[in-house]
Each structure stands twice: as structure tokens, then as C-alpha cells.
Amino acid sequence: MRSLIFLLTTTALIGAAACSQAEPSAEYKTEAEVAAPAVPATESVAASAATQDALPQLTGSYWEARKVLLAQGYTSANETTEGRRVCIAEMEQEREISGACPSAEEVLPEVEDCAGTGMGQCLTLWRSPGGRVVRIVTVDGPQPGVISTIEWAQN
């Protein structure tokens, strides 16, 4: 009888051990697994995206900075207005215009808002290739003005 009880108990214990998924002991883990703390997947993805997006380092003419942003894959993040219509030749030459535009016009869809004085003081919104939004404020001068501040928009 004792043999039968021993056999049944041993069989039950072996079966339970085979069905449970016990954590491997530290001696069987690699050094990296032991040393590295567990990081949720969402945090590592977010950290990876953040390191891919460096704030653009732009100064001087907004028109020249705009060319750099477009070449780097930035797109308009303005979703509230239709942008701002500007005169292309005058933008290239950084000249003030009075009256009608003497050259071809272009819409700058990234321009969210400007002061009533033209493109001298404007807020533009750009979406980086990584999906973050950059706020650029221009000041002074003829259209388009010069860059005053560049910062990541807060969500």
C-alpha cells in the first residue's frame, strides 16, 4: 500500500512539475539577462523614436531653413489653417513687397499664424520624419523673416 501511495504521489509531483512553467534559475540566464532590468516594449520603442529625432539646428533666413527641413523629410503639421501665400522671388531675395505680388506665389502650408505685419513674426509647425512636431517662430525682416526659436511642441 505504501508503495502505491509513493508511486501516485511521485507521479503527481512529476506531472505538476512538467505542466508548470517555472522561471529558469539565475545560473541558466545569460549575463545580459541578469544585468539588464526588464523594460516594457512600449518604453523602448518610445526611447528609440526620441533618439532618432534631434531638434533641427537652424538659424538665419526661414526660407533657407525651410529648404533644409523639406530635404530632411519634414512635412507640415499645421492642421488649423490653409497656410500662408508668399511671393517666391521676394522670399529668395529676402525683399519686402508692397502691394500685389510681382512674382509667382507659393503657399507655405506649415504656417499656422502670423502677426498682421506679414511673414516677419510667424508660427510654423513641422512634423519630423519620426512623427514629432517642431514649432518654429520667425521674427524681423521682410518675408519670411529669420528664425527666432525652435522647440518640440508639447502634446
SERO-4910 file (N, C-alpha, C, O; in steps of 0.05 Angstrom, whole numbers):
BEGIN
 pado doro    nc1    nc2    nc3   cac1   cac2   cac3    cc1    cc2    cc3    oc1    oc2    oc3
  Met    A     16    -23      0      0      0      0     18     25      0     13     44    -15
  Arg    A     39     25     17     57     47     18     70     51     -9     73     74    -18
  Ser    A     76     31    -23     88     33    -49     69     46    -69     77     62    -85
  Leu    A     44     39    -67     24     51    -85     21     80    -80     19     96    -98
  Ile    A     20     88    -54     17    116    -47     42    132    -56     40    153    -67
  Phe    A     65    120    -52     90    133    -60     90    137    -90     98    158   -100
  Leu    A     82    116   -105     82    117   -134     62    139   -144     69    154   -162
  Leu    A     38    140   -132     19    160   -140     28    188   -133     24    207   -149
  Thr    A     40    192   -110     50    218   -102     72    227   -120     73    250   -129
  Thr    A     91    209   -126    113    216   -144    103    223   -172    113    242   -184
  Thr    A     85    208   -182     73    213   -208     60    240   -209     63    255   -228
  Ala    A     44    246   -188     31    272   -186     50    295   -186     46    315   -199
  Leu    A     72    293   -170     92    314   -169    106    318   -195    111    340   -204
  Ile    A    113    296   -209    127    298   -235    108    311   -255    117    327   -271
  Gly    A     83    303   -255     64    315   -274     60    344   -269     58    360   -288
  Ala    A     59    353   -244     55    381   -237     80    397   -245     77    419   -256
  Ala    A    103    386   -242    128    400   -249    129    402   -280    139    423   -290
  Ala    A    120    383   -294    121    383   -323    102    404   -334    107    416   -355
  Cys    A     80    408   -321     59    427   -330     65    456   -323     56    474   -336
  Ser    A     80    460   -301     85    488   -293    108    499   -308    126    485   -316
  Gln    A    107    525   -313    129    538   -327    145    555   -306    141    579   -303
  Ala    A    163    541   -294    179    554   -273    199    573   -286    209    567   -308
  Glu    A    205    595   -273    226    613   -282    253    599   -281    259    587   -260
  Pro    A    269    601   -302    295    588   -301    312    601   -279    309    625   -274
  Ser    A    329    586   -267    345    598   -245    366    617   -257    372    615   -281
  Ala    A    376    634   -240    395    655   -249    420    642   -261    433    654   -279
  Glu    A    428    619   -253    452    606   -263    449    598   -292    469    595   -306
  Tyr    A    424    595   -302    420    588   -330    414    612   -348    411    609   -372
  Lys    A    412    636   -336    407    660   -352    434    671   -362    454    666   -350
  Thr    A    432    685   -384    457    697   -394    464    721   -376    447    731   -361
  Glu    A    489    730   -378    497    753   -362    480    778   -369    473    793   -351
  Ala    A    474    782   -395    458    805   -403    430    804   -391    420    825   -382
  Glu    A    418    780   -389    391    778   -378    392    784   -348    373    796   -338
  Val    A    413    776   -335    415    781   -306    420    810   -301    409    822   -282
  Ala    A    438    823   -317    446    850   -312    425    871   -321    422    891   -308
  Ala    A    411    865   -343    392    885   -354    365    884   -340    354    862   -337
  Pro    A    355    907   -331    329    907   -319    308    904   -341    313    911   -364
  Ala    A    285    893   -334    264    890   -354    252    917   -361    246    933   -344
  Val    A    250    922   -387    238    947   -398    214    940   -415    217    924   -433
  Pro    A    191    951   -409    168    946   -425    174    954   -454    188    973   -459
  Ala    A    162    939   -473    167    944   -502    160    972   -510    174    984   -526
  Thr    A    138    983   -499    129   1010   -507    150   1031   -499    154   1050   -513
  Glu    A    163   1028   -476    183   1047   -468    208   1046   -486    219   1067   -493
  Ser    A    216   1022   -494    240   1020   -510    234   1031   -538    252   1043   -551
  Val    A    210   1027   -549    203   1038   -575    202   1069   -573    212   1082   -591
  Ala    A    191   1080   -552    189   1109   -549    217   1121   -546    223   1141   -558
  Ala    A    234   1108   -531    262   1117   -527    276   1117   -554    292   1135   -560
  Ser    A    272   1096   -569    285   1093   -595    276   1116   -614    292   1128   -628
  Ala    A    250   1122   -614    240   1143   -631    250   1170   -623    257   1187   -639
  Ala    A    253   1175   -596    262   1200   -586    291   1205   -594    299   1227   -600
  Thr    A    308   1184   -593    336   1187   -600    339   1191   -630    359   1203   -639
  Gln    A    320   1182   -646    322   1186   -675    316   1215   -683    326   1225   -703
  Asp    A    300   1229   -667    293   1256   -673    310   1276   -657    306   1278   -633
  Ala    A    328   1289   -670    343   1310   -657    330   1337   -667    323   1339   -690
  Leu    A    328   1356   -649    317   1382   -656    334   1394   -678    358   1396   -675
  Pro    A    322   1403   -700    338   1414   -721    353   1440   -712    342   1456   -698
  Gln    A    378   1442   -720    394   1465   -713    394   1484   -737    411   1481   -755
  Leu    A    376   1503   -736    373   1522   -759    375   1550   -749    365   1557   -727
  Thr    A    387   1567   -765    389   1596   -758    386   1612   -784    387   1600   -806
  Gly    A    382   1638   -781    381   1655   -804    354   1655   -818    333   1653   -805
  Ser    A    354   1658   -844    330   1660   -860    312   1636   -858    321   1613   -860
  Tyr    A    286   1642   -854    267   1620   -852    265   1606   -879    262   1582   -880
  Trp    A    267   1621   -901    265   1609   -928    286   1588   -932    281   1567   -943
  Glu    A    311   1594   -923    333   1575   -926    329   1551   -907    334   1528   -915
  Ala    A    320   1556   -883    315   1535   -863    293   1517   -874    294   1492   -870
  Arg    A    273   1528   -887    251   1513   -898    261   1492   -918    252   1469   -919
  Lys    A    279   1501   -935    291   1483   -955    305   1459   -941    303   1436   -951
  Val    A    319   1465   -920    333   1444   -905    313   1424   -893    317   1400   -896
  Leu    A    292   1434   -880    272   1417   -868    259   1399   -889    255   1375   -885
  Leu    A    251   1410   -912    239   1394   -933    258   1372   -943    249   1350   -948
  Ala    A    283   1379   -946    303   1360   -956    307   1337   -935    314   1315   -943
  Gln    A    303   1343   -910    306   1323   -889    281   1307   -884    280   1290   -866
  Gly    A    260   1312   -899    236   1295   -897    215   1306   -878    195   1292   -872
  Tyr    A    218   1331   -869    197   1343   -852    173   1351   -869    176   1357   -892
  Thr    A    149   1350   -857    125   1358   -871    109   1377   -853    115   1380   -830
  Ser    A     89   1390   -865     73   1409   -850     57   1394   -829     46   1373   -834
  Ala    A     56   1406   -805     40   1394   -783     17   1413   -777      2   1409   -757
  Asn    A     14   1434   -792     -8   1454   -788    -34   1441   -797    -38   1433   -820
  Glu    A    -53   1439   -778    -79   1428   -784   -102   1448   -779   -125   1441   -781
  Thr    A    -95   1473   -774   -116   1493   -767   -120   1514   -789   -142   1525   -790
  Thr    A   -101   1519   -806   -104   1539   -826    -95   1529   -853    -84   1506   -855
  Glu    A    -99   1545   -874    -90   1537   -901    -62   1545   -907    -52   1542   -929
  Gly    A    -48   1556   -887    -21   1564   -891    -19   1594   -899    -38   1609   -893
  Arg    A      2   1601   -912      7   1629   -919     17   1631   -947     35   1616   -954
  Arg    A      6   1648   -963     14   1653   -991     37   1673   -991     34   1694   -979
  Val    A     59   1666  -1004     82   1684  -1006     92   1687  -1034     85   1670  -1051
  Cys    A    107   1708  -1039    119   1712  -1066    147   1699  -1066    164   1705  -1050
  Ile    A    150   1680  -1085    174   1664  -1085    200   1680  -1090    219   1677  -1075
  Ala    A    201   1696  -1111    225   1712  -1117    233   1730  -1094    256   1733  -1087
  Glu    A    213   1742  -1082    218   1760  -1059    228   1745  -1035    245   1755  -1020
  Met    A    218   1721  -1031    228   1704  -1009    257   1697  -1014    274   1699   -996
  Glu    A    264   1689  -1038    291   1682  -1045    310   1705  -1040    333   1701  -1031
  Gln    A    302   1730  -1047    319   1753  -1045    315   1767  -1018    328   1787  -1013
  Glu    A    298   1757  -1001    291   1769   -975    284   1798   -978    294   1815   -963
  Arg    A    266   1804   -997    258   1831  -1002    229   1836   -992    213   1817   -993
  Glu    A    224   1859   -983    198   1868   -974    182   1874  -1000    193   1884  -1019
  Ile    A    156   1869  -1000    140   1877  -1022    117   1894  -1012    108   1892   -989
  Ser    A    108   1911  -1030     84   1927  -1023     65   1924  -1046     72   1926  -1069
  Gly    A     40   1918  -1039     20   1914  -1060     19   1885  -1070     25   1866  -1055
  Ala    A     12   1883  -1095      9   1856  -1107     36   1842  -1110     57   1855  -1113
  Cys    A     35   1816  -1110     59   1800  -1113     69   1802  -1142     54   1794  -1161
  Pro    A     94   1811  -1146    104   1814  -1173    115   1788  -1185    122   1787  -1209
  Ser    A    116   1767  -1169    127   1742  -1179    107   1719  -1173     85   1724  -1163
  Ala    A    115   1695  -1180     98   1672  -1174     95   1669  -1144    112   1676  -1129
  Glu    A     72   1658  -1137     66   1654  -1108     67   1625  -1101     64   1607  -1118
  Glu    A     72   1620  -1075     72   1593  -1065     58   1594  -1037     60   1613  -1022
  Val    A     43   1573  -1031     30   1570  -1005     49   1555   -987     59   1534   -994
  Leu    A     54   1566   -963     70   1552   -943     50   1540   -923     41   1553   -905
  Pro    A     44   1514   -927     23   1501   -911     30   1499   -881     13   1495   -864
  Glu    A     56   1500   -875     65   1497   -847     60   1522   -830     62   1520   -805
  Val    A     53   1545   -842     49   1570   -827     22   1569   -814      1   1568   -827
  Glu    A     22   1569   -787     -3   1568   -772    -14   1596   -768    -39   1600   -770
  Asp    A      3   1615   -761     -7   1642   -755     16   1662   -758     39   1655   -754
  Cys    A      9   1686   -766     28   1708   -769     16   1733   -757     -8   1736   -755
  Ala    A     34   1751   -748     25   1778   -739     14   1792   -764     19   1784   -786
  Gly    A      0   1813   -760    -12   1828   -782      8   1842   -800      0   1854   -820
  Thr    A     33   1840   -793     54   1854   -809     66   1838   -831     85   1847   -844
  Gly    A     56   1814   -836     67   1797   -857     81   1773   -846     72   1762   -825
  Met    A    103   1764   -858    117   1740   -850    138   1745   -830    153   1727   -822
  Gly    A    141   1770   -820    162   1776   -801    159   1761   -775    179   1752   -763
  Gln    A    135   1758   -765    131   1745   -739    109   1723   -743     85   1729   -744
  Cys    A    119   1698   -746    100   1676   -752    107   1651   -736    129   1648   -726
  Leu    A     87   1634   -733     90   1608   -720     86   1587   -742     66   1587   -756
  Thr    A    106   1570   -745    104   1548   -765    106   1521   -750    120   1519   -729
  Leu    A     92   1501   -760     91   1475   -748    100   1454   -768     90   1452   -790
  Trp    A    120   1438   -760    132   1418   -778    131   1391   -764    134   1389   -739
  Arg    A    125   1370   -779    126   1342   -768    152   1329   -777    158   1328   -801
  Ser    A    167   1320   -758    193   1307   -764    188   1279   -777    166   1269   -775
  Pro    A    208   1268   -790    204   1241   -801    197   1220   -780    184   1200   -786
  Gly    A    204   1225   -754    197   1208   -732    170   1213   -720    161   1198   -703
  Gly    A    156   1234   -730    129   1239   -721    126   1261   -701    103   1268   -694
  Arg    A    147   1272   -690    145   1294   -671    140   1320   -684    147   1324   -708
  Val    A    127   1339   -670    121   1365   -681    141   1386   -671    146   1388   -647
  Val    A    152   1401   -690    171   1422   -684    157   1449   -689    144   1454   -709
  Arg    A    160   1467   -669    149   1494   -671    172   1513   -677    192   1513   -664
  Ile    A    169   1529   -699    189   1548   -706    176   1576   -707    155   1579   -720
  Val    A    188   1595   -693    177   1622   -693    197   1640   -708    221   1638   -703
  Thr    A    187   1656   -726    204   1675   -741    198   1703   -731    177   1709   -721
  Val    A    218   1720   -735    215   1749   -727    230   1766   -748    245   1755   -765
  Asp    A    225   1791   -746    240   1812   -762    237   1809   -792    225   1791   -803
  Gly    A    250   1828   -805    255   1828   -833    232   1825   -852    209   1821   -844
  Pro    A    240   1827   -877    220   1822   -898    211   1793   -898    223   1776   -883
  Gln    A    192   1786   -914    184   1758   -915    208   1742   -922    223   1749   -940
  Pro    A    214   1720   -910    198   1706   -889    207   1712   -861    196   1701   -842
  Gly    A    226   1730   -857    236   1734   -830    259   1716   -824    267   1700   -841
  Val    A    269   1717   -800    290   1700   -791    281   1683   -768    261   1690   -754
  Ile    A    294   1661   -763    286   1642   -742    293   1654   -715    315   1664   -710
  Ser    A    273   1654   -698    276   1664   -670    279   1640   -651    298   1639   -636
  Thr    A    260   1621   -652    261   1598   -634    253   1573   -649    237   1573   -668
  Ile    A    264   1551   -640    257   1524   -650    254   1507   -625    272   1506   -608
  Glu    A    231   1493   -623    227   1475   -600    207   1453   -607    192   1455   -626
  Trp    A    208   1431   -592    189   1409   -596    162   1419   -584    162   1431   -562
  Ala    A    141   1414   -598    114   1421   -588    107   1401   -566    114   1378   -568
  Gln    A     93   1411   -546     84   1393   -524     57   1381   -533     40   1394   -543
  Asn    A     55   1355   -528     30   1341   -535      8   1347   -516    -14   1337   -519
***
